[in-house]
Amino acid sequence: MPFIKIYIHVVFSTKNRIPYFNTPELRIKVWKHIKENASQKGIFLDMVNGYSDHCHCLISLGSNQNIEKIVQLLKGESSYWINKNALTKEKFFWQDEYFAVSVSESMIESVRNYVKNQESHHKKKSFAEEYQEFLDKYNFK
């Protein structure tokens, strides 16, 4: 059995950044479902949280997993579940694009705290500002 520890910080937003998750109760319900679904699919989702228009996941990849497939499973199943349970007034969609960056062992706790504190973080900064920071910090062109 291989021993693998590859952490990835993934961020994906709602289609057109529509703030579908406009209450803390709804966000908690969706993040909890994403965590449970990940576990059922053998995805190690260390942390999940977000705000009204986006989701952050700290994931540890398994030996037979790749980022594209994991993100597809998380987004696809959660959008199906959100729509099936009519959790939003309009039909729900995630944006096609997403961010995924590796996280070194020394930064795991820092990323966990960042993901955990999304509510307070977004009282000071919009997702558009956060998005631009990700583009700049990780040198995405």
Disulfide bonds with the S-S distance in Angstrom:
none
